[in-house]
């Protein structure tokens, strides 16, 4: 053990900087960055940082799939770039309308499409991964602090060589 480095579950805990750095690398290079940072992690901070980056990436994918961007507004006068079509210029045939219970009766503007459901699921999974990785890292940090504050440094029994007494050992 080097200095005050504490091993929790077989890995050193690491620093907050390492957590943030791995999250940024994982998020910047998306799935490839996650694979690289997760496979090469050597601390809890690196492992959970790469997971946090994956969570943020999934949330970003969900938002991009949702596509809920406002219409483009030109720089002059706040007018729309493309004028909307005249709402009264359409041919409406009441016989073409599907009955209420049919699956085609859901309009694209009023209902949730399959891609919207997928986007919401990606965002939800991403948030769960992000929250879980942050909480796991915080739990490892707290465990490290508890071990560093304990007088016996986490060892239940003093390690004593043959022929020594526990009182005189360092």
Chimera marker file (.cmm) of the C-alpha trace (Angstrom):
<marker_set name="trace">
<marker id="1" x="0.000" y="0.000" z="0.000" r="1" g="1" b="0" radius="0.5"/>
<marker id="2" x="1.483" y="3.334" z="-1.060" r="1" g="1" b="0" radius="0.5"/>
<marker id="3" x="0.931" y="6.187" z="1.400" r="1" g="1" b="0" radius="0.5"/>
<marker id="4" x="-2.672" y="6.511" z="2.500" r="1" g="1" b="0" radius="0.5"/>
<marker id="5" x="-4.101" y="4.600" z="-0.437" r="1" g="1" b="0" radius="0.5"/>
<marker id="6" x="-7.014" y="2.428" z="0.645" r="1" g="1" b="0" radius="0.5"/>
<marker id="7" x="-8.254" y="-0.560" z="-1.306" r="1" g="1" b="0" radius="0.5"/>
<marker id="8" x="-12.028" y="-1.026" z="-1.322" r="1" g="1" b="0" radius="0.5"/>
<marker id="9" x="-13.256" y="-4.251" z="-2.917" r="1" g="1" b="0" radius="0.5"/>
<marker id="10" x="-9.835" y="-4.862" z="-4.453" r="1" g="1" b="0" radius="0.5"/>
<marker id="11" x="-9.412" y="-1.446" z="-6.083" r="1" g="1" b="0" radius="0.5"/>
<marker id="12" x="-8.015" y="1.858" z="-4.857" r="1" g="1" b="0" radius="0.5"/>
<marker id="13" x="-10.688" y="4.539" z="-4.569" r="1" g="1" b="0" radius="0.5"/>
<marker id="14" x="-9.135" y="7.302" z="-6.677" r="1" g="1" b="0" radius="0.5"/>
<marker id="15" x="-9.815" y="11.011" z="-6.793" r="1" g="1" b="0" radius="0.5"/>
<marker id="16" x="-12.723" y="13.178" z="-7.840" r="1" g="1" b="0" radius="0.5"/>
<marker id="17" x="-10.559" y="14.501" z="-10.671" r="1" g="1" b="0" radius="0.5"/>
<marker id="18" x="-10.122" y="10.956" z="-11.988" r="1" g="1" b="0" radius="0.5"/>
<marker id="19" x="-13.894" y="10.421" z="-11.822" r="1" g="1" b="0" radius="0.5"/>
<marker id="20" x="-14.627" y="13.613" z="-13.769" r="1" g="1" b="0" radius="0.5"/>
<marker id="21" x="-11.807" y="12.995" z="-16.268" r="1" g="1" b="0" radius="0.5"/>
<marker id="22" x="-13.016" y="9.476" z="-17.110" r="1" g="1" b="0" radius="0.5"/>
<marker id="23" x="-16.605" y="10.699" z="-17.365" r="1" g="1" b="0" radius="0.5"/>
<marker id="24" x="-15.516" y="13.385" z="-19.830" r="1" g="1" b="0" radius="0.5"/>
<marker id="25" x="-13.490" y="10.926" z="-21.949" r="1" g="1" b="0" radius="0.5"/>
<marker id="26" x="-16.318" y="8.384" z="-21.927" r="1" g="1" b="0" radius="0.5"/>
<marker id="27" x="-18.864" y="11.047" z="-22.838" r="1" g="1" b="0" radius="0.5"/>
<marker id="28" x="-16.716" y="12.718" z="-25.501" r="1" g="1" b="0" radius="0.5"/>
<marker id="29" x="-15.903" y="9.537" z="-27.406" r="1" g="1" b="0" radius="0.5"/>
<marker id="30" x="-19.322" y="7.995" z="-26.650" r="1" g="1" b="0" radius="0.5"/>
<marker id="31" x="-19.461" y="4.193" z="-26.798" r="1" g="1" b="0" radius="0.5"/>
<marker id="32" x="-15.814" y="3.735" z="-27.841" r="1" g="1" b="0" radius="0.5"/>
<marker id="33" x="-14.714" y="6.039" z="-25.024" r="1" g="1" b="0" radius="0.5"/>
<marker id="34" x="-16.821" y="4.106" z="-22.548" r="1" g="1" b="0" radius="0.5"/>
<marker id="35" x="-15.311" y="0.794" z="-23.646" r="1" g="1" b="0" radius="0.5"/>
<marker id="36" x="-11.757" y="2.123" z="-23.418" r="1" g="1" b="0" radius="0.5"/>
<marker id="37" x="-12.157" y="3.818" z="-20.044" r="1" g="1" b="0" radius="0.5"/>
<marker id="38" x="-14.116" y="0.939" z="-18.525" r="1" g="1" b="0" radius="0.5"/>
<marker id="39" x="-11.777" y="-1.798" z="-19.718" r="1" g="1" b="0" radius="0.5"/>
<marker id="40" x="-8.690" y="0.139" z="-18.612" r="1" g="1" b="0" radius="0.5"/>
<marker id="41" x="-9.948" y="1.346" z="-15.218" r="1" g="1" b="0" radius="0.5"/>
<marker id="42" x="-7.648" y="0.909" z="-12.236" r="1" g="1" b="0" radius="0.5"/>
<marker id="43" x="-9.663" y="2.737" z="-9.544" r="1" g="1" b="0" radius="0.5"/>
<marker id="44" x="-13.250" y="3.086" z="-8.406" r="1" g="1" b="0" radius="0.5"/>
<marker id="45" x="-13.146" y="6.668" z="-9.660" r="1" g="1" b="0" radius="0.5"/>
<marker id="46" x="-12.185" y="5.589" z="-13.185" r="1" g="1" b="0" radius="0.5"/>
<marker id="47" x="-14.724" y="2.760" z="-13.297" r="1" g="1" b="0" radius="0.5"/>
<marker id="48" x="-17.637" y="4.845" z="-12.046" r="1" g="1" b="0" radius="0.5"/>
<marker id="49" x="-16.559" y="7.854" z="-14.112" r="1" g="1" b="0" radius="0.5"/>
<marker id="50" x="-16.728" y="5.794" z="-17.293" r="1" g="1" b="0" radius="0.5"/>
<marker id="51" x="-20.168" y="4.518" z="-16.273" r="1" g="1" b="0" radius="0.5"/>
<marker id="52" x="-21.309" y="8.094" z="-15.629" r="1" g="1" b="0" radius="0.5"/>
<marker id="53" x="-20.099" y="9.053" z="-19.106" r="1" g="1" b="0" radius="0.5"/>
<marker id="54" x="-22.118" y="6.179" z="-20.578" r="1" g="1" b="0" radius="0.5"/>
<marker id="55" x="-25.197" y="7.404" z="-18.728" r="1" g="1" b="0" radius="0.5"/>
<marker id="56" x="-24.752" y="10.922" z="-20.063" r="1" g="1" b="0" radius="0.5"/>
<marker id="57" x="-24.227" y="9.515" z="-23.576" r="1" g="1" b="0" radius="0.5"/>
<marker id="58" x="-27.495" y="7.564" z="-23.370" r="1" g="1" b="0" radius="0.5"/>
<marker id="59" x="-29.347" y="10.666" z="-22.185" r="1" g="1" b="0" radius="0.5"/>
<marker id="60" x="-27.876" y="12.610" z="-25.124" r="1" g="1" b="0" radius="0.5"/>
<marker id="61" x="-28.945" y="9.872" z="-27.552" r="1" g="1" b="0" radius="0.5"/>
<marker id="62" x="-32.446" y="9.995" z="-26.106" r="1" g="1" b="0" radius="0.5"/>
<marker id="63" x="-32.678" y="13.754" z="-26.522" r="1" g="1" b="0" radius="0.5"/>
<marker id="64" x="-31.409" y="13.583" z="-30.088" r="1" g="1" b="0" radius="0.5"/>
<marker id="65" x="-33.919" y="10.845" z="-30.937" r="1" g="1" b="0" radius="0.5"/>
<marker id="66" x="-36.748" y="12.865" z="-29.420" r="1" g="1" b="0" radius="0.5"/>
<marker id="67" x="-36.020" y="15.699" z="-31.811" r="1" g="1" b="0" radius="0.5"/>
<marker id="68" x="-38.046" y="18.260" z="-29.910" r="1" g="1" b="0" radius="0.5"/>
<marker id="69" x="-36.205" y="21.249" z="-31.280" r="1" g="1" b="0" radius="0.5"/>
<marker id="70" x="-38.007" y="24.556" z="-31.764" r="1" g="1" b="0" radius="0.5"/>
<marker id="71" x="-38.506" y="25.860" z="-35.320" r="1" g="1" b="0" radius="0.5"/>
<marker id="72" x="-35.742" y="27.934" z="-36.837" r="1" g="1" b="0" radius="0.5"/>
<marker id="73" x="-36.157" y="31.671" z="-36.452" r="1" g="1" b="0" radius="0.5"/>
<marker id="74" x="-34.408" y="34.050" z="-38.784" r="1" g="1" b="0" radius="0.5"/>
<marker id="75" x="-32.126" y="36.783" z="-37.485" r="1" g="1" b="0" radius="0.5"/>
<marker id="76" x="-34.318" y="39.615" z="-38.757" r="1" g="1" b="0" radius="0.5"/>
<marker id="77" x="-37.640" y="40.360" z="-37.175" r="1" g="1" b="0" radius="0.5"/>
<marker id="78" x="-38.133" y="37.034" z="-35.422" r="1" g="1" b="0" radius="0.5"/>
<marker id="79" x="-40.031" y="35.593" z="-38.378" r="1" g="1" b="0" radius="0.5"/>
<marker id="80" x="-39.992" y="31.934" z="-39.358" r="1" g="1" b="0" radius="0.5"/>
<marker id="81" x="-37.733" y="31.023" z="-42.257" r="1" g="1" b="0" radius="0.5"/>
<marker id="82" x="-40.460" y="29.013" z="-43.961" r="1" g="1" b="0" radius="0.5"/>
<marker id="83" x="-44.014" y="30.267" z="-43.854" r="1" g="1" b="0" radius="0.5"/>
<marker id="84" x="-46.472" y="27.611" z="-42.623" r="1" g="1" b="0" radius="0.5"/>
<marker id="85" x="-48.992" y="26.349" z="-45.162" r="1" g="1" b="0" radius="0.5"/>
<marker id="86" x="-52.484" y="27.774" z="-45.198" r="1" g="1" b="0" radius="0.5"/>
<marker id="87" x="-54.505" y="25.729" z="-42.657" r="1" g="1" b="0" radius="0.5"/>
<marker id="88" x="-57.689" y="26.115" z="-44.722" r="1" g="1" b="0" radius="0.5"/>
<marker id="89" x="-56.268" y="24.759" z="-47.960" r="1" g="1" b="0" radius="0.5"/>
<marker id="90" x="-56.813" y="21.020" z="-47.604" r="1" g="1" b="0" radius="0.5"/>
<marker id="91" x="-59.218" y="18.425" z="-48.875" r="1" g="1" b="0" radius="0.5"/>
<marker id="92" x="-60.898" y="16.714" z="-45.973" r="1" g="1" b="0" radius="0.5"/>
<marker id="93" x="-62.818" y="13.533" z="-46.621" r="1" g="1" b="0" radius="0.5"/>
<marker id="94" x="-64.666" y="12.277" z="-43.501" r="1" g="1" b="0" radius="0.5"/>
<marker id="95" x="-64.698" y="8.725" z="-44.918" r="1" g="1" b="0" radius="0.5"/>
<marker id="96" x="-60.878" y="8.564" z="-44.774" r="1" g="1" b="0" radius="0.5"/>
<marker id="97" x="-60.802" y="8.977" z="-40.995" r="1" g="1" b="0" radius="0.5"/>
<marker id="98" x="-60.102" y="5.739" z="-39.101" r="1" g="1" b="0" radius="0.5"/>
<marker id="99" x="-62.461" y="4.669" z="-36.307" r="1" g="1" b="0" radius="0.5"/>
<marker id="100" x="-61.522" y="5.504" z="-32.708" r="1" g="1" b="0" radius="0.5"/>
<marker id="101" x="-60.272" y="2.060" z="-31.615" r="1" g="1" b="0" radius="0.5"/>
<marker id="102" x="-58.015" y="1.314" z="-34.575" r="1" g="1" b="0" radius="0.5"/>
<marker id="103" x="-54.222" y="1.564" z="-34.222" r="1" g="1" b="0" radius="0.5"/>
<marker id="104" x="-53.982" y="4.068" z="-37.097" r="1" g="1" b="0" radius="0.5"/>
<marker id="105" x="-56.252" y="6.563" z="-35.373" r="1" g="1" b="0" radius="0.5"/>
<marker id="106" x="-53.345" y="8.036" z="-33.404" r="1" g="1" b="0" radius="0.5"/>
<marker id="107" x="-52.134" y="11.207" z="-35.070" r="1" g="1" b="0" radius="0.5"/>
<marker id="108" x="-48.454" y="11.928" z="-35.333" r="1" g="1" b="0" radius="0.5"/>
<marker id="109" x="-48.851" y="15.284" z="-33.609" r="1" g="1" b="0" radius="0.5"/>
<marker id="110" x="-50.938" y="14.136" z="-30.653" r="1" g="1" b="0" radius="0.5"/>
<marker id="111" x="-49.585" y="10.697" z="-29.784" r="1" g="1" b="0" radius="0.5"/>
<marker id="112" x="-46.346" y="9.187" z="-28.637" r="1" g="1" b="0" radius="0.5"/>
<marker id="113" x="-44.595" y="7.330" z="-31.417" r="1" g="1" b="0" radius="0.5"/>
<marker id="114" x="-42.338" y="4.300" z="-31.072" r="1" g="1" b="0" radius="0.5"/>
<marker id="115" x="-39.213" y="6.411" z="-31.491" r="1" g="1" b="0" radius="0.5"/>
<marker id="116" x="-40.432" y="8.697" z="-28.705" r="1" g="1" b="0" radius="0.5"/>
<marker id="117" x="-40.874" y="5.689" z="-26.403" r="1" g="1" b="0" radius="0.5"/>
<marker id="118" x="-37.377" y="4.491" z="-27.275" r="1" g="1" b="0" radius="0.5"/>
<marker id="119" x="-35.996" y="7.970" z="-26.627" r="1" g="1" b="0" radius="0.5"/>
<marker id="120" x="-37.678" y="8.122" z="-23.209" r="1" g="1" b="0" radius="0.5"/>
<marker id="121" x="-36.389" y="4.649" z="-22.311" r="1" g="1" b="0" radius="0.5"/>
<marker id="122" x="-32.833" y="5.610" z="-23.334" r="1" g="1" b="0" radius="0.5"/>
<marker id="123" x="-33.027" y="8.766" z="-21.230" r="1" g="1" b="0" radius="0.5"/>
<marker id="124" x="-34.414" y="6.867" z="-18.246" r="1" g="1" b="0" radius="0.5"/>
<marker id="125" x="-31.733" y="4.157" z="-18.424" r="1" g="1" b="0" radius="0.5"/>
<marker id="126" x="-29.065" y="6.835" z="-18.853" r="1" g="1" b="0" radius="0.5"/>
<marker id="127" x="-30.216" y="8.702" z="-15.748" r="1" g="1" b="0" radius="0.5"/>
<marker id="128" x="-30.278" y="5.467" z="-13.726" r="1" g="1" b="0" radius="0.5"/>
<marker id="129" x="-26.734" y="4.583" z="-14.817" r="1" g="1" b="0" radius="0.5"/>
<marker id="130" x="-25.522" y="8.114" z="-14.033" r="1" g="1" b="0" radius="0.5"/>
<marker id="131" x="-27.104" y="8.213" z="-10.574" r="1" g="1" b="0" radius="0.5"/>
<marker id="132" x="-25.911" y="4.686" z="-9.731" r="1" g="1" b="0" radius="0.5"/>
<marker id="133" x="-22.315" y="5.426" z="-10.771" r="1" g="1" b="0" radius="0.5"/>
<marker id="134" x="-22.178" y="8.647" z="-8.733" r="1" g="1" b="0" radius="0.5"/>
<marker id="135" x="-23.661" y="6.912" z="-5.678" r="1" g="1" b="0" radius="0.5"/>
<marker id="136" x="-21.218" y="3.978" z="-6.004" r="1" g="1" b="0" radius="0.5"/>
<marker id="137" x="-18.270" y="6.366" z="-6.153" r="1" g="1" b="0" radius="0.5"/>
<marker id="138" x="-19.536" y="8.350" z="-3.155" r="1" g="1" b="0" radius="0.5"/>
<marker id="139" x="-20.015" y="5.101" z="-1.229" r="1" g="1" b="0" radius="0.5"/>
<marker id="140" x="-16.423" y="4.030" z="-2.021" r="1" g="1" b="0" radius="0.5"/>
<marker id="141" x="-15.139" y="7.450" z="-0.912" r="1" g="1" b="0" radius="0.5"/>
<marker id="142" x="-17.060" y="7.202" z="2.372" r="1" g="1" b="0" radius="0.5"/>
<marker id="143" x="-15.694" y="3.708" z="2.949" r="1" g="1" b="0" radius="0.5"/>
<marker id="144" x="-12.194" y="5.053" z="2.347" r="1" g="1" b="0" radius="0.5"/>
<marker id="145" x="-12.744" y="7.857" z="4.847" r="1" g="1" b="0" radius="0.5"/>
<marker id="146" x="-14.004" y="5.403" z="7.465" r="1" g="1" b="0" radius="0.5"/>
<marker id="147" x="-10.939" y="3.205" z="7.020" r="1" g="1" b="0" radius="0.5"/>
<marker id="148" x="-8.572" y="6.195" z="7.192" r="1" g="1" b="0" radius="0.5"/>
<marker id="149" x="-10.224" y="7.448" z="10.398" r="1" g="1" b="0" radius="0.5"/>
<marker id="150" x="-10.127" y="4.104" z="12.189" r="1" g="1" b="0" radius="0.5"/>
<marker id="151" x="-7.147" y="3.611" z="14.516" r="1" g="1" b="0" radius="0.5"/>
<marker id="152" x="-6.302" y="0.121" z="13.232" r="1" g="1" b="0" radius="0.5"/>
<marker id="153" x="-6.567" y="1.118" z="9.530" r="1" g="1" b="0" radius="0.5"/>
<marker id="154" x="-9.145" y="-1.525" z="8.751" r="1" g="1" b="0" radius="0.5"/>
<marker id="155" x="-7.119" y="-4.425" z="10.081" r="1" g="1" b="0" radius="0.5"/>
<marker id="156" x="-8.988" y="-6.432" z="12.678" r="1" g="1" b="0" radius="0.5"/>
<marker id="157" x="-5.838" y="-8.108" z="13.987" r="1" g="1" b="0" radius="0.5"/>
<marker id="158" x="-2.377" y="-6.635" z="14.292" r="1" g="1" b="0" radius="0.5"/>
<marker id="159" x="0.184" y="-8.247" z="12.006" r="1" g="1" b="0" radius="0.5"/>
<marker id="160" x="3.076" y="-9.339" z="14.159" r="1" g="1" b="0" radius="0.5"/>
<marker id="161" x="6.193" y="-11.265" z="13.168" r="1" g="1" b="0" radius="0.5"/>
<marker id="162" x="7.339" y="-14.336" z="15.056" r="1" g="1" b="0" radius="0.5"/>
<marker id="163" x="8.976" y="-13.587" z="18.342" r="1" g="1" b="0" radius="0.5"/>
<marker id="164" x="7.502" y="-10.050" z="18.620" r="1" g="1" b="0" radius="0.5"/>
<marker id="165" x="4.928" y="-8.735" z="21.002" r="1" g="1" b="0" radius="0.5"/>
<marker id="166" x="1.956" y="-6.693" z="19.667" r="1" g="1" b="0" radius="0.5"/>
<marker id="167" x="2.754" y="-3.847" z="22.085" r="1" g="1" b="0" radius="0.5"/>
<marker id="168" x="6.248" y="-3.295" z="20.676" r="1" g="1" b="0" radius="0.5"/>
<marker id="169" x="5.412" y="-3.724" z="16.985" r="1" g="1" b="0" radius="0.5"/>
<marker id="170" x="4.907" y="-0.751" z="14.708" r="1" g="1" b="0" radius="0.5"/>
<link id1="1" id2="2" r="1" g="1" b="0" radius="0.2"/>
<link id1="2" id2="3" r="1" g="1" b="0" radius="0.2"/>
<link id1="3" id2="4" r="1" g="1" b="0" radius="0.2"/>
<link id1="4" id2="5" r="1" g="1" b="0" radius="0.2"/>
<link id1="5" id2="6" r="1" g="1" b="0" radius="0.2"/>
<link id1="6" id2="7" r="1" g="1" b="0" radius="0.2"/>
<link id1="7" id2="8" r="1" g="1" b="0" radius="0.2"/>
<link id1="8" id2="9" r="1" g="1" b="0" radius="0.2"/>
<link id1="9" id2="10" r="1" g="1" b="0" radius="0.2"/>
<link id1="10" id2="11" r="1" g="1" b="0" radius="0.2"/>
<link id1="11" id2="12" r="1" g="1" b="0" radius="0.2"/>
<link id1="12" id2="13" r="1" g="1" b="0" radius="0.2"/>
<link id1="13" id2="14" r="1" g="1" b="0" radius="0.2"/>
<link id1="14" id2="15" r="1" g="1" b="0" radius="0.2"/>
<link id1="15" id2="16" r="1" g="1" b="0" radius="0.2"/>
<link id1="16" id2="17" r="1" g="1" b="0" radius="0.2"/>
<link id1="17" id2="18" r="1" g="1" b="0" radius="0.2"/>
<link id1="18" id2="19" r="1" g="1" b="0" radius="0.2"/>
<link id1="19" id2="20" r="1" g="1" b="0" radius="0.2"/>
<link id1="20" id2="21" r="1" g="1" b="0" radius="0.2"/>
<link id1="21" id2="22" r="1" g="1" b="0" radius="0.2"/>
<link id1="22" id2="23" r="1" g="1" b="0" radius="0.2"/>
<link id1="23" id2="24" r="1" g="1" b="0" radius="0.2"/>
<link id1="24" id2="25" r="1" g="1" b="0" radius="0.2"/>
<link id1="25" id2="26" r="1" g="1" b="0" radius="0.2"/>
<link id1="26" id2="27" r="1" g="1" b="0" radius="0.2"/>
<link id1="27" id2="28" r="1" g="1" b="0" radius="0.2"/>
<link id1="28" id2="29" r="1" g="1" b="0" radius="0.2"/>
<link id1="29" id2="30" r="1" g="1" b="0" radius="0.2"/>
<link id1="30" id2="31" r="1" g="1" b="0" radius="0.2"/>
<link id1="31" id2="32" r="1" g="1" b="0" radius="0.2"/>
<link id1="32" id2="33" r="1" g="1" b="0" radius="0.2"/>
<link id1="33" id2="34" r="1" g="1" b="0" radius="0.2"/>
<link id1="34" id2="35" r="1" g="1" b="0" radius="0.2"/>
<link id1="35" id2="36" r="1" g="1" b="0" radius="0.2"/>
<link id1="36" id2="37" r="1" g="1" b="0" radius="0.2"/>
<link id1="37" id2="38" r="1" g="1" b="0" radius="0.2"/>
<link id1="38" id2="39" r="1" g="1" b="0" radius="0.2"/>
<link id1="39" id2="40" r="1" g="1" b="0" radius="0.2"/>
<link id1="40" id2="41" r="1" g="1" b="0" radius="0.2"/>
<link id1="41" id2="42" r="1" g="1" b="0" radius="0.2"/>
<link id1="42" id2="43" r="1" g="1" b="0" radius="0.2"/>
<link id1="43" id2="44" r="1" g="1" b="0" radius="0.2"/>
<link id1="44" id2="45" r="1" g="1" b="0" radius="0.2"/>
<link id1="45" id2="46" r="1" g="1" b="0" radius="0.2"/>
<link id1="46" id2="47" r="1" g="1" b="0" radius="0.2"/>
<link id1="47" id2="48" r="1" g="1" b="0" radius="0.2"/>
<link id1="48" id2="49" r="1" g="1" b="0" radius="0.2"/>
<link id1="49" id2="50" r="1" g="1" b="0" radius="0.2"/>
<link id1="50" id2="51" r="1" g="1" b="0" radius="0.2"/>
<link id1="51" id2="52" r="1" g="1" b="0" radius="0.2"/>
<link id1="52" id2="53" r="1" g="1" b="0" radius="0.2"/>
<link id1="53" id2="54" r="1" g="1" b="0" radius="0.2"/>
<link id1="54" id2="55" r="1" g="1" b="0" radius="0.2"/>
<link id1="55" id2="56" r="1" g="1" b="0" radius="0.2"/>
<link id1="56" id2="57" r="1" g="1" b="0" radius="0.2"/>
<link id1="57" id2="58" r="1" g="1" b="0" radius="0.2"/>
<link id1="58" id2="59" r="1" g="1" b="0" radius="0.2"/>
<link id1="59" id2="60" r="1" g="1" b="0" radius="0.2"/>
<link id1="60" id2="61" r="1" g="1" b="0" radius="0.2"/>
<link id1="61" id2="62" r="1" g="1" b="0" radius="0.2"/>
<link id1="62" id2="63" r="1" g="1" b="0" radius="0.2"/>
<link id1="63" id2="64" r="1" g="1" b="0" radius="0.2"/>
<link id1="64" id2="65" r="1" g="1" b="0" radius="0.2"/>
<link id1="65" id2="66" r="1" g="1" b="0" radius="0.2"/>
<link id1="66" id2="67" r="1" g="1" b="0" radius="0.2"/>
<link id1="67" id2="68" r="1" g="1" b="0" radius="0.2"/>
<link id1="68" id2="69" r="1" g="1" b="0" radius="0.2"/>
<link id1="69" id2="70" r="1" g="1" b="0" radius="0.2"/>
<link id1="70" id2="71" r="1" g="1" b="0" radius="0.2"/>
<link id1="71" id2="72" r="1" g="1" b="0" radius="0.2"/>
<link id1="72" id2="73" r="1" g="1" b="0" radius="0.2"/>
<link id1="73" id2="74" r="1" g="1" b="0" radius="0.2"/>
<link id1="74" id2="75" r="1" g="1" b="0" radius="0.2"/>
<link id1="75" id2="76" r="1" g="1" b="0" radius="0.2"/>
<link id1="76" id2="77" r="1" g="1" b="0" radius="0.2"/>
<link id1="77" id2="78" r="1" g="1" b="0" radius="0.2"/>
<link id1="78" id2="79" r="1" g="1" b="0" radius="0.2"/>
<link id1="79" id2="80" r="1" g="1" b="0" radius="0.2"/>
<link id1="80" id2="81" r="1" g="1" b="0" radius="0.2"/>
<link id1="81" id2="82" r="1" g="1" b="0" radius="0.2"/>
<link id1="82" id2="83" r="1" g="1" b="0" radius="0.2"/>
<link id1="83" id2="84" r="1" g="1" b="0" radius="0.2"/>
<link id1="84" id2="85" r="1" g="1" b="0" radius="0.2"/>
<link id1="85" id2="86" r="1" g="1" b="0" radius="0.2"/>
<link id1="86" id2="87" r="1" g="1" b="0" radius="0.2"/>
<link id1="87" id2="88" r="1" g="1" b="0" radius="0.2"/>
<link id1="88" id2="89" r="1" g="1" b="0" radius="0.2"/>
<link id1="89" id2="90" r="1" g="1" b="0" radius="0.2"/>
<link id1="90" id2="91" r="1" g="1" b="0" radius="0.2"/>
<link id1="91" id2="92" r="1" g="1" b="0" radius="0.2"/>
<link id1="92" id2="93" r="1" g="1" b="0" radius="0.2"/>
<link id1="93" id2="94" r="1" g="1" b="0" radius="0.2"/>
<link id1="94" id2="95" r="1" g="1" b="0" radius="0.2"/>
<link id1="95" id2="96" r="1" g="1" b="0" radius="0.2"/>
<link id1="96" id2="97" r="1" g="1" b="0" radius="0.2"/>
<link id1="97" id2="98" r="1" g="1" b="0" radius="0.2"/>
<link id1="98" id2="99" r="1" g="1" b="0" radius="0.2"/>
<link id1="99" id2="100" r="1" g="1" b="0" radius="0.2"/>
<link id1="100" id2="101" r="1" g="1" b="0" radius="0.2"/>
<link id1="101" id2="102" r="1" g="1" b="0" radius="0.2"/>
<link id1="102" id2="103" r="1" g="1" b="0" radius="0.2"/>
<link id1="103" id2="104" r="1" g="1" b="0" radius="0.2"/>
<link id1="104" id2="105" r="1" g="1" b="0" radius="0.2"/>
<link id1="105" id2="106" r="1" g="1" b="0" radius="0.2"/>
<link id1="106" id2="107" r="1" g="1" b="0" radius="0.2"/>
<link id1="107" id2="108" r="1" g="1" b="0" radius="0.2"/>
<link id1="108" id2="109" r="1" g="1" b="0" radius="0.2"/>
<link id1="109" id2="110" r="1" g="1" b="0" radius="0.2"/>
<link id1="110" id2="111" r="1" g="1" b="0" radius="0.2"/>
<link id1="111" id2="112" r="1" g="1" b="0" radius="0.2"/>
<link id1="112" id2="113" r="1" g="1" b="0" radius="0.2"/>
<link id1="113" id2="114" r="1" g="1" b="0" radius="0.2"/>
<link id1="114" id2="115" r="1" g="1" b="0" radius="0.2"/>
<link id1="115" id2="116" r="1" g="1" b="0" radius="0.2"/>
<link id1="116" id2="117" r="1" g="1" b="0" radius="0.2"/>
<link id1="117" id2="118" r="1" g="1" b="0" radius="0.2"/>
<link id1="118" id2="119" r="1" g="1" b="0" radius="0.2"/>
<link id1="119" id2="120" r="1" g="1" b="0" radius="0.2"/>
<link id1="120" id2="121" r="1" g="1" b="0" radius="0.2"/>
<link id1="121" id2="122" r="1" g="1" b="0" radius="0.2"/>
<link id1="122" id2="123" r="1" g="1" b="0" radius="0.2"/>
<link id1="123" id2="124" r="1" g="1" b="0" radius="0.2"/>
<link id1="124" id2="125" r="1" g="1" b="0" radius="0.2"/>
<link id1="125" id2="126" r="1" g="1" b="0" radius="0.2"/>
<link id1="126" id2="127" r="1" g="1" b="0" radius="0.2"/>
<link id1="127" id2="128" r="1" g="1" b="0" radius="0.2"/>
<link id1="128" id2="129" r="1" g="1" b="0" radius="0.2"/>
<link id1="129" id2="130" r="1" g="1" b="0" radius="0.2"/>
<link id1="130" id2="131" r="1" g="1" b="0" radius="0.2"/>
<link id1="131" id2="132" r="1" g="1" b="0" radius="0.2"/>
<link id1="132" id2="133" r="1" g="1" b="0" radius="0.2"/>
<link id1="133" id2="134" r="1" g="1" b="0" radius="0.2"/>
<link id1="134" id2="135" r="1" g="1" b="0" radius="0.2"/>
<link id1="135" id2="136" r="1" g="1" b="0" radius="0.2"/>
<link id1="136" id2="137" r="1" g="1" b="0" radius="0.2"/>
<link id1="137" id2="138" r="1" g="1" b="0" radius="0.2"/>
<link id1="138" id2="139" r="1" g="1" b="0" radius="0.2"/>
<link id1="139" id2="140" r="1" g="1" b="0" radius="0.2"/>
<link id1="140" id2="141" r="1" g="1" b="0" radius="0.2"/>
<link id1="141" id2="142" r="1" g="1" b="0" radius="0.2"/>
<link id1="142" id2="143" r="1" g="1" b="0" radius="0.2"/>
<link id1="143" id2="144" r="1" g="1" b="0" radius="0.2"/>
<link id1="144" id2="145" r="1" g="1" b="0" radius="0.2"/>
<link id1="145" id2="146" r="1" g="1" b="0" radius="0.2"/>
<link id1="146" id2="147" r="1" g="1" b="0" radius="0.2"/>
<link id1="147" id2="148" r="1" g="1" b="0" radius="0.2"/>
<link id1="148" id2="149" r="1" g="1" b="0" radius="0.2"/>
<link id1="149" id2="150" r="1" g="1" b="0" radius="0.2"/>
<link id1="150" id2="151" r="1" g="1" b="0" radius="0.2"/>
<link id1="151" id2="152" r="1" g="1" b="0" radius="0.2"/>
<link id1="152" id2="153" r="1" g="1" b="0" radius="0.2"/>
<link id1="153" id2="154" r="1" g="1" b="0" radius="0.2"/>
<link id1="154" id2="155" r="1" g="1" b="0" radius="0.2"/>
<link id1="155" id2="156" r="1" g="1" b="0" radius="0.2"/>
<link id1="156" id2="157" r="1" g="1" b="0" radius="0.2"/>
<link id1="157" id2="158" r="1" g="1" b="0" radius="0.2"/>
<link id1="158" id2="159" r="1" g="1" b="0" radius="0.2"/>
<link id1="159" id2="160" r="1" g="1" b="0" radius="0.2"/>
<link id1="160" id2="161" r="1" g="1" b="0" radius="0.2"/>
<link id1="161" id2="162" r="1" g="1" b="0" radius="0.2"/>
<link id1="162" id2="163" r="1" g="1" b="0" radius="0.2"/>
<link id1="163" id2="164" r="1" g="1" b="0" radius="0.2"/>
<link id1="164" id2="165" r="1" g="1" b="0" radius="0.2"/>
<link id1="165" id2="166" r="1" g="1" b="0" radius="0.2"/>
<link id1="166" id2="167" r="1" g="1" b="0" radius="0.2"/>
<link id1="167" id2="168" r="1" g="1" b="0" radius="0.2"/>
<link id1="168" id2="169" r="1" g="1" b="0" radius="0.2"/>
<link id1="169" id2="170" r="1" g="1" b="0" radius="0.2"/>
</marker_set>
